[in-house]
């Protein structure tokens, strides 16, 4: 099964939502961007929220199994990627035992 994929940090810094999947593991990433100036993001006040679920249905029709908020930074993006991957692997293990 494929690993979790996330776009580059700049994608979230620009306020873009991202949804992805790996097998039946689904996830949605929603940034909350606070602007310091019209052209500059206030990283300390901004955040990125990750949610995940399993199954064939879309976000709107699924029960969210986990969610967590991360700092708006490259380190926060990496932490989020690791958190999603851990949860994906736990589900894979549960399905294979």
Helices and strands as residue ranges (DSSP letters): H 9-13, E 18-22, E 25-32, E 35-37, E 40-41, E 47-54, G 59-61, E 66-71, H 74-95
